[in-house]
Amino acid sequence: MAAVLEISGLRKTYRGRRGEVRHALDGFDMRVEAGQVHGFLGPNGSGKTTTLRTLLGLVAPNGGRMAILGQPVPEQLPDVIRRVGAIVESPQFFPHFSATETLSLLARAGGVAPQRVPAVLDLVGLTDRAGDRVRTYSLGMRQRLAVASALLKEPELLILDEPANGLDPAGIREMRTLMRDLVASGTTVVLSSHILGEIQLICDSVTIIARGRRITAGPVAEVMAAHSGGGLRVRLEAVADLPAAETALIRAAETPPAPSAETTPDPSAETPVTVHRQADHLLVHGVDQPAWVTRTLAAADLYVSELSPVTVDLEDVFLELTGGDETGAGR
């Protein structure tokens, strides 16, 4: 697919008060293909906001290349910015203006047809409160207004930084539906969020950044599969049998392969078999053929009540890759 957004080797440094150099972005790479919802994830201070601000011409980079909709930026940003909608951090609005007045002002400034205003208010579910002053809005309603402002231009690329901030569960679901509807109509969405469960539900692909560098990227399912570990959860008929089962599996794994023995470790396993005892089950890694576990335990008169693959979610992968780091160099 064609790339809607491309970043290669992006660097941004800041100099502190004492003259020390801080790397907010340190050779960061990113690619977003057309027709997707792409998740952009990272701990606080990892460089996400700096990346988005640099893309939009709000921060000057120190090196690297960027392109939006096939055009190099910041050089050609004036030519493509009308095809991009974005909210970065928390946009501010005039508190005494209504939503309709706010969007009408933005529409006139951007050369957008006035009939687009009620259309975007309907998209974000603010029609019933369109005439109320913004100062009466909750945080979630202001987030809806921010998204409406980003949709005024009917953008080909929509960049949203924490759009679900302040939304209740129903609002988050509505936002998820909106993102999918936008993609179906031809818009590509880049979504930065700390709600990792929502990213897993809505996004087709993902980029994870930490300390100013990309640490993984790709389709969400592939990123999760690459870090699943291939483990097995083993439960027995009696919890009291767990120590004996652990011992049986470890001994069988250490037994030299014998062609006629059914209790030898799976010969196709590429990693050593490891066994970790939990409160009510065993975690077994390094086994490609689950039947080896049941055969080994049955030979020791131990019987399995559950044998299932260990699955991970995006939050597990995120924490594994970033170490839960919230102290990166960037923003």
C-alpha positions in Angstrom: 0.0 0.0 0.0 1.0 3.6 -0.5 2.5 5.4 2.5 0.5 8.3 3.8 3.1 9.2 6.3 6.8 8.4 6.3 9.5 9.3 8.8 13.2 8.3 8.5 16.0 9.0 10.9 14.2 11.9 12.6 16.2 13.7 15.2 15.4 16.4 17.6 17.6 17.7 20.4 17.2 20.2 23.1 19.8 22.0 25.1 19.2 22.3 28.8 20.0 25.3 31.0 23.3 23.9 31.9 24.2 23.3 28.3 23.6 19.5 28.3 22.1 18.0 25.1 18.9 16.0 25.4 17.7 13.8 22.6 13.9 13.9 22.2 14.1 12.0 19.0 17.1 9.9 18.1 16.8 8.5 14.6 13.1 7.7 14.8 11.4 5.8 11.9 7.7 5.4 11.1 5.5 4.4 8.2 1.8 4.6 8.0 0.0 3.1 5.0 -3.2 4.4 3.5 -6.6 3.2 4.7 -5.6 2.2 8.2 -6.0 3.2 11.8 -2.4 3.3 13.0 -1.7 3.4 16.7 1.3 5.5 17.9 2.3 4.4 21.4 5.0 5.2 23.9 5.5 6.0 27.6 5.3 9.5 28.8 8.4 11.4 27.6 9.1 8.9 24.8 8.9 11.5 22.0 5.3 11.0 20.7 4.2 14.6 21.0 7.5 15.9 19.7 7.1 13.6 16.6 3.6 14.9 15.9 4.6 18.5 16.5 7.5 18.1 14.2 5.3 16.6 11.4 3.0 19.6 11.6 5.7 22.2 11.4 5.4 23.3 15.1 8.9 22.1 16.0 12.0 22.2 13.7 13.9 18.9 13.5 17.7 18.6 13.7 17.8 15.9 11.1 16.0 13.2 9.2 13.3 13.0 6.5 9.5 13.3 6.7 6.8 13.0 4.1 3.0 13.5 4.3 0.8 12.3 1.5 3.9 11.9 -0.7 5.2 15.4 -0.1 8.4 16.2 1.8 7.8 18.3 5.0 8.3 20.8 6.3 9.3 22.0 2.8 5.9 21.3 1.2 3.8 21.5 4.3 1.8 24.5 3.0 0.7 22.4 0.0 -0.5 19.4 2.1 -1.8 20.9 5.3 -5.3 21.5 4.0 -5.5 17.7 3.5 -4.5 17.0 7.1 -6.6 17.3 10.3 -4.9 17.2 13.7 -5.3 17.7 17.4 -2.1 17.6 19.4 -2.2 17.8 23.2 -5.3 19.7 24.5 -6.6 22.4 22.2 -8.0 25.5 23.8 -11.3 27.2 22.8 -12.9 30.5 23.6 -15.0 29.6 26.7 -17.8 32.1 25.9 -18.3 30.8 22.3 -20.7 28.0 21.5 -19.6 25.0 19.6 -21.3 26.3 16.5 -19.6 29.7 16.8 -16.2 28.1 17.4 -16.4 25.8 14.4 -17.9 28.5 12.2 -15.0 30.8 13.0 -12.5 28.0 12.2 -14.4 27.2 9.0 -14.2 30.8 7.7 -10.5 31.0 8.6 -9.8 27.8 6.7 -12.1 28.4 3.7 -14.4 25.6 4.6 -18.1 25.6 3.5 -20.4 26.7 6.5 -22.6 23.6 6.0 -19.7 21.5 7.1 -20.1 22.8 10.7 -23.4 21.0 11.5 -22.1 17.9 9.7 -19.1 17.5 12.0 -21.1 18.3 15.1 -23.4 15.5 14.2 -20.4 13.2 13.6 -19.0 13.7 17.1 -22.4 13.7 18.8 -22.6 17.4 19.9 -25.7 18.5 17.9 -27.8 18.8 21.0 -25.3 21.0 22.8 -24.1 23.0 19.7 -25.6 26.2 21.0 -24.2 26.0 24.5 -21.1 27.9 25.6 -17.9 25.8 25.6 -17.3 26.8 29.3 -20.2 24.6 30.2 -18.7 21.5 28.5 -17.2 18.6 30.3 -13.6 17.5 29.4 -15.1 14.7 27.2 -17.3 17.2 25.3 -14.3 19.5 24.7 -12.5 16.5 23.3 -15.4 15.9 20.9 -15.3 19.5 19.9 -11.5 19.2 19.2 -12.1 16.2 17.0 -14.9 18.1 15.2 -12.5 20.9 14.5 -10.0 18.4 13.0 -12.7 17.0 10.7 -13.8 20.3 9.2 -11.5 20.0 6.2 -12.6 16.4 5.5 -8.9 15.4 5.8 -7.2 12.5 4.0 -5.0 12.1 7.0 -6.3 12.6 10.6 -3.8 12.8 13.5 -5.4 12.5 16.9 -3.4 12.8 20.2 -5.4 11.2 23.0 -8.9 11.8 21.5 -10.6 9.6 24.2 -9.3 11.7 27.0 -12.2 12.5 29.3 -14.7 10.3 27.5 -16.9 7.8 29.3 -17.2 4.2 28.0 -20.1 5.1 25.7 -18.2 8.0 24.3 -15.1 5.8 23.7 -17.2 3.3 21.8 -18.7 6.1 19.7 -15.2 7.4 19.0 -14.1 3.9 18.0 -17.1 3.7 15.5 -16.3 7.1 14.2 -12.6 6.1 13.5 -13.8 3.0 11.6 -16.4 5.0 9.6 -13.7 7.5 8.6 -11.4 4.8 7.4 -14.2 3.3 5.4 -14.7 6.6 3.7 -11.0 6.9 2.7 -9.4 8.7 5.6 -6.2 7.4 7.3 -6.1 7.9 11.0 -3.0 8.1 13.2 -4.1 7.6 16.8 -1.9 8.3 19.9 -3.4 7.0 23.1 -2.6 5.5 26.5 -5.7 3.4 26.4 -3.9 0.3 25.0 -7.0 -1.9 25.1 -8.7 0.5 22.8 -5.7 0.6 20.5 -5.8 -3.2 20.3 -9.5 -3.1 19.3 -9.4 -0.3 16.7 -6.0 -0.2 15.1 -4.8 -2.1 12.1 -1.1 -1.4 12.8 1.0 0.1 15.4 4.4 1.9 16.1 5.9 1.9 19.6 8.5 4.5 20.5 10.7 4.7 23.6 13.4 7.1 24.4 13.1 8.7 20.9 13.6 5.5 18.9 11.2 3.0 17.3 11.3 -0.3 19.2 8.7 -2.2 17.1 6.2 -1.6 14.4 3.8 -3.6 12.2 0.3 -5.0 12.1 -1.2 -5.3 15.7 -1.7 -9.0 15.5 1.9 -9.6 14.3 3.4 -7.4 17.0 1.5 -9.3 19.6 2.3 -12.7 18.1 6.0 -11.9 18.0 5.9 -11.4 21.8 3.5 -14.1 22.9 6.4 -16.4 24.0 4.7 -19.5 22.7 4.0 -20.6 26.3 1.5 -23.2 27.5 -0.7 -23.0 30.6 -1.0 -26.4 32.3 -3.6 -27.1 35.0 -3.9 -30.5 36.7 -6.8 -32.3 38.3 -5.3 -31.6 41.7 -3.3 -28.4 42.6 -1.3 -30.5 45.0 0.2 -32.4 42.0 1.9 -29.2 40.6 5.3 -29.8 42.3 5.4 -33.4 41.0 4.3 -32.3 37.5 7.0 -29.6 37.5 9.6 -32.1 38.4 8.4 -34.6 35.8 8.5 -32.1 33.0 11.9 -30.7 33.9 13.4 -34.3 34.1 11.9 -35.2 30.8 13.2 -32.1 29.2 16.7 -32.9 30.4 16.5 -36.6 29.2 18.7 -37.2 26.1 16.5 -37.9 23.1 15.6 -41.6 22.6 13.8 -42.6 19.4 11.4 -44.9 21.1 10.7 -42.9 24.2 7.4 -41.0 24.3 8.6 -38.7 27.1 11.5 -37.1 25.4 11.2 -33.4 24.8 9.7 -32.2 21.5 12.6 -32.5 19.0 11.4 -29.6 17.0 11.6 -27.2 19.8 14.1 -24.4 19.0 14.4 -23.2 22.6 15.1 -25.1 25.9 12.0 -26.3 27.7 11.4 -24.2 30.9 8.7 -24.8 33.5 7.5 -22.2 36.0 5.1 -23.1 38.8 2.3 -20.6 39.5 -0.3 -20.7 42.3 -2.7 -23.0 40.5 -1.0 -23.9 37.2 2.3 -24.4 35.4 3.7 -22.2 32.6 5.7 -24.2 30.1 7.8 -22.6 27.4 9.9 -24.1 24.6 7.4 -26.8 23.5 6.2 -26.8 19.9 4.0 -29.9 20.3 1.6 -29.6 23.3 1.0 -33.3 23.2 4.5 -33.8 24.7 3.3 -32.3 27.9 0.2 -34.5 28.3 2.2 -37.7 27.4 5.0 -36.8 29.8 2.6 -36.2 32.7 0.4 -39.2 31.9 3.5 -41.4 32.1 4.0 -40.0 35.7 0.3 -40.7 36.6 -0.4 -37.0 36.5 -3.5 -35.9 34.5 -4.1 -32.6 32.8 -7.4 -30.7 33.2 -6.4 -27.8 31.0 -3.8 -27.2 28.4 -4.0 -23.9 26.6 -1.6 -21.4 24.9 -0.6 -18.3 26.8 -2.0 -15.3 25.1 -0.9 -11.7 25.5 -2.6 -8.4 24.9 -1.1 -5.2 23.6 -0.6 -3.9 27.1 1.6 -6.9 28.0 3.7 -6.3 24.8 4.0 -2.6 25.5 5.2 -3.1 29.1 7.6 -5.8 28.0 9.2 -3.6 25.3 9.3 -0.4 27.2 9.8 -1.8 30.7 7.0 0.5 31.9 9.4 3.4 31.3 7.9 6.8 32.0 11.1 8.7 32.1 12.2 8.9 28.5 14.1 11.8 27.0 11.4 13.2 24.8 7.8 14.3 25.1 
